[in-house]
Amino acid sequence: MNDTLILGDRAYSSWSLRAWLLFSRFGLPARTRFVGFLDASVAEQLADQSPARTVPTLLTGEGAVIWDSLAIAEGLADRHPDAGLWPGDPLARATARSLAAEMHSGFAALREACPMNLRRAYADVPVPDAVAADLRRIETIWAHARAVCGGAGPWLCGGYSVADAFYAPVAARIAGYGLAVSDAAAAYVAAHLADPAFRRWRAMALVEGPDLPWYAQDHAAAPWPGPAPEDAAAADGPSVNDACPYSGQPVSHYLRYRGRVWGFCNAFCRDKTAADPAAWPAFQAMVAAAR
Ligand SMILES: N[C@@H](CCC(=O)N[C@@H](CS)C(=O)NCC(=O)O)C(=O)O
């Protein structure tokens, strides 16, 4: 379909994460282009794509500019009707749409007090009443969705849907700021932290892009509450493999993992893998095949 998805800094851009998850989770191809929040205003960096002025923005192969995350979700669902972005069942679909719409327009207190930062986690974070009210509302609507259409898996409306992509950054905030929620909500947060697509985005966020000073918080530091990554570290070659597991290009950068050295075509491919080796299916398939 020749789509280009324009995104912001991975560690901080919660709306970008939502749109990227839609492509990644539903196996939809797109080129990615990034704006840097330190470089200039997002609007200036998108001047060639007016009227877009925020990320994510999707440039479709058909020539449309879609400059809003919910419109991107609806556009993808229209153009990929068999991909399952929204649940097939009408009741579950209506519930998922309500959830995504409320996220898109709501939870201002939580978003203001706890901006997403995938590079940090905090303890003893004070919770103003307005943030507590947002959390209770989130628990209520998550519990409702799980009760009416949750099914056997961990997601809100049956299989992973747009609703889950929209709440992934909320889960990251609850986890990163150590916010107390019900056991059921905590289980849903944990499902996001363990989700390989979410972990791939976070692994890339950890290794690329500047720390933005205006997101710094005074809270005490805490360990990231998601699954601990396996050990892996930059190493010298040669490697078991000659071709990068992602690009197929000749290897030039190396990583020691499970006692062997693996090669990649550039530093970013190596470093994103080192940040969370289990999250990368192509790398894991290569390791498994080399046994
Ligand atoms: N309603 C938009 C919000 C997008 C948004 O606010 N994106 C932020 C980054 S997470 C942005 O581009 N901010 C730059 C600005 O507002 O100038 C959506 O759903 O996509």
The ligand as a Gaussian input file, in Angstrom:
#p B3LYP/6-31G(d) Opt

LIG

0 1
 N       -5.118000      14.238000      18.502000
 C       -3.803000      13.894000      17.983000
 C       -2.771000      14.282000      19.020000
 C       -1.363000      14.103000      18.495000
 C       -0.338000      14.831000      19.338000
 O       -0.670000      15.675000      20.189000
 N        0.930000      14.501000      19.075000
 C        2.014000      15.135000      19.779000
 C        3.140000      14.152000      20.046000
 S        2.647000      12.786000      21.073000
 C        2.588000      16.224000      18.922000
 O        2.775000      16.062000      17.737000
 N        2.879000      17.358000      19.560000
 C        3.495000      18.438000      18.882000
 C        2.695000      19.690000      18.971000
 O        1.564000      19.642000      19.489000
 O        3.196000      20.725000      18.525000
 C       -3.783000      12.413000      17.651000
 O       -4.624000      11.673000      18.157000
 O       -2.957000      12.000000      16.842000

